[in-house]
Amino acid sequence: MPYASIEDLPPPIREYLPPHAREIYRAAFNHAWGEYTDRGEQREEIAHRVAWAAVKHRYRKKGRAWVPL
């Protein structure tokens, strides 16, 4: 289900991603959720994968932190 705010994101995402990356994740997830309505049970998994891909276009993991590219 789409996320209304970044506070609604799963705990690991809220705890480890910087605020801007959380916004990217939320926006990408919500967009993918709307795009993949025909995927049934796979819809949520696909939306999470799309969201992570969007984050990885702008951030990379350095040690335990996510930093801008």
DSSP file (Angstrom, degrees, kcal/mol; ACC not computed):
  #  RESIDUE AA STRUCTURE BP1 BP2  ACC     N-H-->O    O-->H-N    N-H-->O    O-->H-N    TCO  KAPPA ALPHA  PHI   PSI    X-CA   Y-CA   Z-CA
    1    1 A M              0   0    0      0, 0.0    29,-0.0     0, 0.0    32,-0.0   0.000 360.0 360.0 360.0 145.4    0.0    0.0    0.0
    2    2 A P        -     0   0    0      0, 0.0     2,-0.5     0, 0.0    24,-0.1  -0.175 360.0-118.8 -62.1 155.2    1.3    3.5   -0.7
    3    3 A Y        -     0   0    0     23,-0.3    27,-0.1     1,-0.1     3,-0.1  -0.856  14.2-160.6 -99.8 125.4    3.0    5.5    2.0
    4    4 A A  S    S-     0   0    0     -2,-0.5     2,-0.3     1,-0.1    -1,-0.1   0.822  76.3  -0.9 -73.4 -32.6    1.4    8.8    3.0
    5    5 A S  S >  S-     0   0    0      1,-0.0     3,-1.4    21,-0.0     4,-0.3  -0.937  77.3-100.4-149.8 169.9    4.6   10.2    4.6
    6    6 A I  G >  S+     0   0    0     -2,-0.3     3,-1.1     1,-0.3    -1,-0.0   0.759 117.6  67.2 -69.0 -21.0    8.1    9.2    5.3
    7    7 A E  G 3  S+     0   0    0      1,-0.2    -1,-0.3     7,-0.0     7,-0.1   0.719  95.5  57.9 -67.7 -19.2    7.1    8.4    8.9
    8    8 A D  G <  S+     0   0    0     -3,-1.4    -1,-0.2     2,-0.0    -2,-0.2   0.547  82.7 108.9 -87.1  -8.5    5.0    5.5    7.4
    9    9 A L  S <  S-     0   0    0     -3,-1.1     5,-0.1    -4,-0.3    13,-0.0  -0.250  86.4 -83.1 -64.8 156.6    8.0    3.8    5.8
   10   10 A P    >>  -     0   0    0      0, 0.0     4,-2.1     0, 0.0     3,-0.8  -0.272  44.7-109.2 -58.4 147.6    9.3    0.5    7.2
   11   11 A P  H 3> S+     0   0    0      0, 0.0     4,-2.6     0, 0.0     5,-0.2   0.852 114.5  55.7 -50.7 -45.1   11.6    1.0   10.2
   12   12 A P  H 3> S+     0   0    0      0, 0.0     4,-1.7     0, 0.0     5,-0.3   0.885 110.9  45.9 -60.0 -34.9   14.9   -0.1    8.4
   13   13 A I  H <> S+     0   0    0     -3,-0.8     4,-1.9     2,-0.2    12,-0.1   0.926 114.2  47.2 -71.9 -44.6   14.3    2.5    5.7
   14   14 A R  H  < S+     0   0    0     -4,-2.1    -1,-0.2     1,-0.2     8,-0.1   0.864 116.1  45.8 -62.5 -36.5   13.5    5.3    8.2
   15   15 A E  H  < S+     0   0    0     -4,-2.6    -1,-0.2    -5,-0.2    -2,-0.2   0.814 122.2  29.8 -80.5 -31.5   16.5    4.4   10.4
   16   16 A Y  H  < S+     0   0    0     -4,-1.7    50,-0.5    -5,-0.2    -2,-0.2   0.731 101.0  76.8-107.5 -25.2   19.2    4.1    7.8
   17   17 A L  S  < S-     0   0    0     -4,-1.9    50,-0.0    -5,-0.3     5,-0.0  -0.668  80.3-116.1 -89.6 143.3   18.4    6.3    4.8
   18   18 A P     >  -     0   0    0      0, 0.0     4,-2.1     0, 0.0     3,-0.3  -0.315  38.6 -98.7 -66.7 161.1   19.0   10.1    5.0
   19   19 A P  H  > S+     0   0    0      0, 0.0     4,-1.9     0, 0.0     5,-0.2   0.870 122.8  49.2 -52.3 -45.0   15.8   12.3    4.8
   20   20 A H  H  > S+     0   0    0      1,-0.2     4,-2.1     2,-0.2     5,-0.1   0.902 110.6  50.8 -64.4 -39.1   16.2   13.1    1.1
   21   21 A A  H  > S+     0   0    0     -3,-0.3     4,-2.6     1,-0.2    -1,-0.2   0.853 107.0  55.1 -65.8 -34.4   16.7    9.4    0.2
   22   22 A R  H  X S+     0   0    0     -4,-2.1     4,-2.8     2,-0.2    -1,-0.2   0.903 107.2  49.8 -64.0 -40.3   13.6    8.5    2.2
   23   23 A E  H  X S+     0   0    0     -4,-1.9     4,-2.6     2,-0.2     5,-0.2   0.909 110.9  49.3 -64.3 -41.6   11.6   11.0    0.1
   24   24 A I  H  X S+     0   0    0     -4,-2.1     4,-2.6     2,-0.2     5,-0.3   0.941 112.4  48.6 -60.7 -47.1   13.0    9.4   -3.1
   25   25 A Y  H  X S+     0   0    0     -4,-2.6     4,-2.8     1,-0.2     5,-0.2   0.936 112.9  46.9 -58.7 -49.4   12.1    5.9   -1.8
   26   26 A R  H  X S+     0   0    0     -4,-2.8     4,-2.7     1,-0.2   -23,-0.3   0.923 114.0  46.7 -62.0 -45.9    8.5    7.0   -0.9
   27   27 A A  H  X S+     0   0    0     -4,-2.6     4,-2.2     2,-0.2    -1,-0.2   0.919 115.1  45.9 -64.2 -44.0    7.9    8.7   -4.2
   28   28 A A  H  X S+     0   0    0     -4,-2.6     4,-2.7    -5,-0.2     5,-0.2   0.909 113.6  49.4 -66.7 -41.6    9.3    5.9   -6.2
   29   29 A F  H  X S+     0   0    0     -4,-2.8     4,-2.7    -5,-0.3    -2,-0.2   0.954 112.4  47.1 -61.1 -49.7    7.4    3.3   -4.2
   30   30 A N  H  X S+     0   0    0     -4,-2.7     4,-1.6    -5,-0.2    -1,-0.2   0.884 113.3  48.7 -62.2 -39.2    4.1    5.1   -4.5
   31   31 A H  H  X S+     0   0    0     -4,-2.2     4,-1.8    -5,-0.2    -1,-0.2   0.942 113.2  46.6 -65.7 -46.6    4.6    5.6   -8.3
   32   32 A A  H  X S+     0   0    0     -4,-2.7     4,-2.4     1,-0.2    -2,-0.2   0.879 106.9  59.0 -63.3 -37.3    5.4    2.0   -8.8
   33   33 A W  H  < S+     0   0    0     -4,-2.7    -1,-0.2     1,-0.2    -2,-0.2   0.902 110.0  43.3 -57.3 -41.5    2.5    0.9   -6.7
   34   34 A G  H >< S+     0   0    0     -4,-1.6     3,-0.6    -5,-0.2    -1,-0.2   0.813 114.6  50.1 -73.6 -30.9    0.2    2.8   -9.1
   35   35 A E  H 3< S+     0   0    0     -4,-1.8     3,-0.3     1,-0.2    -2,-0.2   0.822 108.2  50.6 -78.0 -31.8    1.9    1.5  -12.2
   36   36 A Y  T ><  +     0   0    0     -4,-2.4     3,-1.6     1,-0.2    -1,-0.2  -0.213  62.7 131.5-104.9  42.6    1.9   -2.2  -11.4
   37   37 A T  G X  S+     0   0    0     -3,-0.6     3,-0.6     1,-0.3    -1,-0.2   0.752  70.5  59.7 -64.9 -23.3   -1.7   -2.7  -10.5
   38   38 A D  G 3  S+     0   0    0     -3,-0.3    -1,-0.3     1,-0.2    -2,-0.1   0.397  84.3  81.5 -86.5   3.4   -1.9   -5.8  -12.7
   39   39 A R  G X  S-     0   0    0     -3,-1.6     3,-1.9     1,-0.2    -1,-0.2   0.417  72.6-165.0 -93.8   1.8    0.8   -7.7  -10.8
   40   40 A G  G X  S+     0   0    0     -3,-0.6     3,-1.5     1,-0.3     4,-0.3  -0.249  70.6   4.1  58.4-127.3   -1.3   -9.0   -8.0
   41   41 A E  G 3  S+     0   0    0      1,-0.3     4,-0.4     2,-0.1     3,-0.4   0.703 129.8  60.4 -67.4 -20.2    0.6  -10.4   -5.1
   42   42 A Q  G <> S+     0   0    0     -3,-1.9     4,-2.6     1,-0.2    -1,-0.3   0.573  79.3  92.7 -82.1  -9.0    4.0   -9.3   -6.6
   43   43 A R  H <> S+     0   0    0     -3,-1.5     4,-2.3     1,-0.2    -1,-0.2   0.886  85.6  44.8 -54.4 -48.2    2.9   -5.6   -6.7
   44   44 A E  H  > S+     0   0    0     -3,-0.4     4,-2.3    -4,-0.3    -1,-0.2   0.918 113.3  50.0 -67.3 -43.0    4.4   -4.7   -3.3
   45   45 A E  H  > S+     0   0    0     -4,-0.4     4,-2.1     1,-0.2    -2,-0.2   0.917 112.2  48.4 -61.0 -43.3    7.7   -6.5   -3.9
   46   46 A I  H  X S+     0   0    0     -4,-2.6     4,-2.6     1,-0.2    -1,-0.2   0.922 109.6  52.3 -62.8 -44.3    8.1   -4.9   -7.3
   47   47 A A  H  X S+     0   0    0     -4,-2.3     4,-2.3    -5,-0.3    -1,-0.2   0.890 109.3  49.6 -61.4 -39.7    7.3   -1.4   -5.8
   48   48 A H  H  X S+     0   0    0     -4,-2.3     4,-2.4     2,-0.2    -1,-0.2   0.903 110.9  49.8 -65.9 -40.0   10.0   -2.0   -3.1
   49   49 A R  H  X S+     0   0    0     -4,-2.1     4,-2.2     2,-0.2    -2,-0.2   0.915 111.2  48.7 -64.4 -42.2   12.6   -3.0   -5.8
   50   50 A V  H  X S+     0   0    0     -4,-2.6     4,-2.2     2,-0.2    -1,-0.2   0.915 110.9  51.5 -62.0 -42.9   11.8    0.1   -7.9
   51   51 A A  H  X S+     0   0    0     -4,-2.3     4,-2.0     1,-0.2    -2,-0.2   0.913 110.1  47.6 -62.9 -44.1   12.1    2.3   -4.8
   52   52 A W  H  X S+     0   0    0     -4,-2.4     4,-2.5     1,-0.2    -1,-0.2   0.902 110.1  53.1 -64.6 -39.4   15.5    0.9   -3.9
   53   53 A A  H  X S+     0   0    0     -4,-2.2     4,-0.8     1,-0.2    -1,-0.2   0.902 108.1  51.1 -61.3 -40.2   16.7    1.3   -7.5
   54   54 A A  H >X S+     0   0    0     -4,-2.2     3,-0.7     1,-0.2     4,-0.5   0.906 110.4  48.5 -63.8 -41.7   15.6    5.0   -7.4
   55   55 A V  H >X S+     0   0    0     -4,-2.0     4,-2.3     1,-0.2     3,-1.5   0.918 107.4  55.8 -63.0 -42.9   17.6    5.5   -4.2
   56   56 A K  H 3< S+     0   0    0     -4,-2.5    -1,-0.2     1,-0.3    -2,-0.2   0.639  97.1  64.4 -70.0 -13.2   20.6    3.8   -5.6
   57   57 A H  H << S+     0   0    0     -4,-0.8    -1,-0.3    -3,-0.7    -2,-0.2   0.732 119.0  23.6 -75.6 -22.4   20.6    6.3   -8.6
   58   58 A R  H << S+     0   0    0     -3,-1.5    11,-2.3    -4,-0.5     2,-0.3   0.586 126.0  39.7-117.5 -17.4   21.3    9.2   -6.2
   59   59 A Y  E  <  -A   68   0A   0     -4,-2.3     2,-0.3     9,-0.3    -1,-0.1  -0.925  55.9-163.3-134.6 156.2   23.0    7.5   -3.1
   60   60 A R  E     -A   67   0A   0      7,-2.7     7,-3.1    -2,-0.3     2,-0.5  -0.961  29.6-109.1-134.8 157.2   25.5    4.8   -2.4
   61   61 A K  E     -A   66   0A   0     -2,-0.3     2,-0.5     5,-0.2     5,-0.2  -0.753  30.6-178.0 -89.9 126.2   26.3    2.9    0.7
   62   62 A K  E >   -A   65   0A   0      3,-3.6     3,-1.9    -2,-0.5     2,-0.5  -0.939  68.4 -45.2-123.8 105.6   29.6    3.8    2.3
   63   63 A G  T 3  S-     0   0    0     -2,-0.5    -2,-0.0     1,-0.3     0, 0.0  -0.617 123.2 -27.7  68.6-122.0   30.2    1.7    5.4
   64   64 A R  T 3  S+     0   0    0     -2,-0.5     2,-0.3    -3,-0.1    -1,-0.3   0.442 124.6  86.4-101.4  -2.1   26.9    1.8    7.2
   65   65 A A  E <  S-A   62   0A   0     -3,-1.9    -3,-3.6   -48,-0.0     2,-0.6  -0.718  70.9-134.0-104.4 150.0   25.8    5.2    5.9
   66   66 A W  E     -A   61   0A   0    -50,-0.5    -5,-0.2    -2,-0.3   -45,-0.1  -0.901  31.8-175.5 -97.9 123.7   24.0    6.2    2.7
   67   67 A V  E     -A   60   0A   0     -7,-3.1    -7,-2.7    -2,-0.6   -50,-0.0  -0.893  29.6 -98.7-122.8 150.8   25.8    9.1    1.0
   68   68 A P  E      A   59   0A   0      0, 0.0    -9,-0.3     0, 0.0   -10,-0.1  -0.297 360.0 360.0 -63.5 150.2   25.0   11.2   -2.1
   69   69 A L              0   0    0    -11,-2.3   -10,-0.1   -12,-0.0   -11,-0.0   0.470 360.0 360.0 -74.1 360.0   26.8   10.2   -5.3
